[in-house]
Amino acid sequence: MAELMPLFLFLSLFILLMFGFPVAFTLGGVSLIFGYFTFGLDFFNLLPLRLWGVMTNYVMIAVPLFVYMGVMMEKSGLAEELLETMALLFGRVRGGLAISVVVVGALLAASTGIVGATVVTMGLLSLPTMIKRGYSPEVATGTICAAGTLGQIIPPSIVLVLLGSILNVSIGDMFMGAVFPGLLLVSLYFIWILFIAFIRPDASPAMPAAELADFSGWPMIIRIFKAFIPPFFLILSVLGSIFAGIASPTEAAAVGAMGATLLTVVQGKLTYKTLKAVMKETTTLTCMVFIILAGATAFGLVFRGMDGDVYLRDFIVSSDLSPYAFIAAVMLVIFIAGFFIDFIEITFIIVPVVAPIFIHMDINLLWIGVLIAMNLQTSFLTPPFGFALFFLKGVAPSNVSTGHIYKGIIPFIIIQLIGLTIVVLFPEIVTWLPEVLAKN
């Protein structure tokens, strides 16, 4: 019977989540009930100590700072200027508008990392323009959703901070390891967009020459510099300070928060109303993360108290799964879970359970962490609960249906799975940069 208790724990959690109960309180509530029957009243002495250990983790300070940075950048008007400039820069090329959306998505990912803000901003600014220019709704919506989710894998990403903390891997190494996988996805997006533009010119036409006539010479160069310098300044201040060894990820997050504030001042957008909105949204998002973290900590304590990790490890060992077979099984579970629950919940529920088995199998945790981050990126795109789909539908014109969005993201989900497979087959894509920088 004792061996079935961890299974009952998971089933109870899953059933309640399917009924629509809030994740944070469900995690905590189920854990308290099972914890009492597992440990007795001693559980209520153990839990505060475990929560205190998690909440005093210095690395976790980076979460609210990165959230603040992302929300502040959304209010600065940077995304709007970037999108308009990139659209003009690539407008002469078939599929150029879609390419500009991917470029802006990558730059915003590297300077903010907030998926919701990126998708909404690009949806408001670029989707009506793409539809007006003759883009098929499927190509336009799919590109915007996919580009908006790049903030999950391109550092500084909150999910990389959370995964690094859970897997006990340096956050700086996680950031460095995710650089080339992020660029790989961007490259695959480009290839797909150009392919679609070649076989279906009517689905992604170039912009009319008349609209691009004034975008040339020195005015073009000056506008490009004005659009590119702010995000590059922020990327350099955050990632540059980490990669150069000048600052820890937490310190770099503080630098980024200050940099985002200064950029908003330069743009003339920093008002009391803006600051109040940023503080409110930052507090809301941070509280959501940490409440789920508290519930997941209690869940992990109960699961280990039931020897669930021991039973699971013994089951895997007795099944004689190879490391690659186990990785494939975990990736499949995470991918399927992404259809139903949020990436934060997957991170805190599934990853702590499988991490000890990865350690037992002597698998590189940095590589695994980046693989999981790439897999979690698909959770924003997979229906029925992909958040990027909800964000875009909320701001899409009335002639863009949910069906258009669902059809549009299918190729990009496949592309992400192809990218994930490439990184599985070639771990050096993740490990090479951290190893090189560690030697220097």
GIJO-V711529 format. One line per field, one symbol per residue. ss: DSSP state (A for helix, B for strand, O for the rest). phi: phi as a letter, one per 30 degrees, with the letter a starting at -180 (. if undefined). burial: I if it has 9 or more other ideal C-beta (glycine too) atoms within 8 Angstrom, else O. A space follows every 10 residues. Layout:
ss = ???
phi = ???
burial = ???
This chain:
ss = OAAAAAAAAA AAAAAAAAOO OOAAAAAAAA AAAAAAAAAA AAAAAAAAAA AAAAAOOAAA AAAAAAAAAA AAAAAOOAAA AAAAAAAAAA OOOOOAAAAA AAAAAAAAAA AOOOAAAAAA AAAAAAAAAA AAOOOOAAAA AAAAAAAAAA AAOOOOOAAA AAAAAAAOOO AAAAAAAAAA AAAAAAAAAA AAAAAAAAAO AAAOOOOOAA AAOOOOAAAA AAAAAAAAAA AAAAAAAAAA AAAOOOOOAA AAAAAAAAAA AAAAAAOOOO OAAAAAAAAA AAAAAAAAAA AAAAAAAAAA AAAAAOOAAA AAAAAAAAAO OOAAAAAAAA AAAAAAAOOO OOAAAAAAAA AAAAAAAAAA OOOOAAAAAA AAAAAAAAAA OOOOOOAAAA AAAAAOOOOO OAAAAAAAAA AAAAAAAAAA AAAAAOOAAA AAAAAAAAAO
phi = .eddeedddd dddddddddj dededdeddd ddddddddci ddedcddedd dddddcdedd dddddddeed ddddddiddd dddddddddc ddcdiddddd ddddeddddd cbicdedddd dddddcdddd dddjddeddd dddddddddd ddcdddcddd dddddddhce dedddddddd eddddeddde eddddddddb eddadddedd dcddcaided ddddddddde dddddddddd ddddidbded dddddddddd dddddddicd bddddddddd dddddddedd dddddddddd ddedddiddd dddddddddh ddedddeddd dddddddddc bdddddedcd ddddeddddd dicddddded edddddeddd cdddcddddd edddcddddc cddeddddde dddddddddd dddddbeded dddedddddc
burial = OOOOIIOIIO OIIOOIIOOO OOIIIIIIOI IIOIIIOIIO OOIOOIIOOI IOOIIOOOII IIIIIIIIII IIIIIIOIII IIIIIIIIII IOIIIIIIII IIIIIIIIII IIIIIOIIII IIIOIIIOII IOIOIIIIII IIIIIIIIII IIIIIIIIII IIIIIIIOIO IIIIIIIIII IIOIIIOIII OIIIOIIOOI OOIIIOIOOO OIOOIOOOII OOIIOIIIOI IOIIIOIIII IIIOOOOOII IIIIIIIOII IOIIOOIOII OOOIIOIIOO IIOOIIOIII IIIIIIIIII IIIIIIIIIO IIIOOIOOOO OOIOOIIOII IOIIIOIIIO IIIIIIIIII IIIIIIIIIO OOIOIIIIII IIIIIIIIII IIOOIIIIII IIIOIIOOOI OOOIIIIIII IIIOIIIIII OIIIOOIOII IIIIOOIOOO
